[in-house]
Amino acid sequence: MKFSEKVYKITKKIPRGRVSTYGEIAHALNTKAYRAVGSALNKNPYAPIVPCHRVVNSDGKIGGFADGTNKKIKMLEKEGIKVKNNRIVNFDKKFFRLNLIFNYII
């Protein structure tokens, strides 16, 4: 399976109302290539089925989005995730850890 397809498969597991990070996805894939994760998500052909808008920077900042950060923020807010100053409010409570489910999906 191609790297990008693995990224999409993992990203699809992030539940509505939660976020994860590029680094967390990379960690779940047993790599440090978080930039490659971002690049794959930027080309996500399965959106919104693969919810790349739920992936943010490791410090809770919104990060990039192919359709622009304002659209990403609106999509997150529609799911009940509060954003202030381009950062997830209560990031620790909204963070979804992916590495615990890795063995079940790849």
Secondary structure as GFF3:
##gff-version 3
##sequence-region A 1 106
A	DSSP	alpha_helix	3	11	.	.	.	ID=ss1
A	DSSP	beta_strand	20	21	.	.	.	ID=ss2
A	DSSP	alpha_helix	22	28	.	.	.	ID=ss3
A	DSSP	alpha_helix	34	42	.	.	.	ID=ss4
A	DSSP	three_ten_helix	52	54	.	.	.	ID=ss5
A	DSSP	beta_strand	55	56	.	.	.	ID=ss6
A	DSSP	alpha_helix	69	78	.	.	.	ID=ss7
A	DSSP	beta_strand	83	84	.	.	.	ID=ss8
A	DSSP	beta_strand	87	88	.	.	.	ID=ss9
A	DSSP	alpha_helix	91	94	.	.	.	ID=ss10
A	DSSP	alpha_helix	102	105	.	.	.	ID=ss11
###
